[in-house]
Amino acid sequence: IERVKAETSSAVSVCPMVLDPGSPIFQRPGDFGVKLIRESIQDFYDGKGHMSLDLFRKIVEDIQCFPCRTLCQHQVNEPILHPQIFDILNHLEDHGFTTWLSTTGQMLDAFVLRARRQSRLPRTLNFRYSIDGGTPEVYRQMRGGASLDRLVSNLHLIEAFCRESRIAYSSGCNYILTRETAREVGTFHAVFGPFIALE
């Protein structure tokens, strides 16, 4: 925080998408030299946990002076389910930000269905997939009953949609290492290597 303040000569507005409401920074922002956009966590989200578009635009306005131009949307709910996600993505693109959407990928089919009805789509879509398993059994266990087959089908779907819509598409992933998942790294690489940039 102090480094960013020094580099930008600006008070820091903390985005609630990456701030735990129970954290000391949220509860005592003055102790950390942080300026909060709202004082109450209820002001950040609607009844379903979605941040309002007006607040998001305010955050983008506040961080225009920051040197970082890449944002990752995650943490609270599935960002691809936000009712105004395409407005958010277009707004960020219009203001020179690169955006990554963190998702399990289970709802990409619903995202594509909504995208087909939009009058305007972003020129680029970047996804970071939370996968955590190379076989259906371990994936189901790690992701709360989710389907590995559905994820693979959705990865084919989003790639095809981006190609036909002439949207630049890129992807990455995070993978939690446990005893079970560590044994599946080779399988994971074989299954997801064609879809995701793996290092």
Summary of the structure (lengths in Angstrom):
residues: 199
radius of gyration: 18.4
end to end distance: 30.1
largest distance: 50.9
contacts: 551
relative contact order: 0.10
helix: 44%
strand: 15%
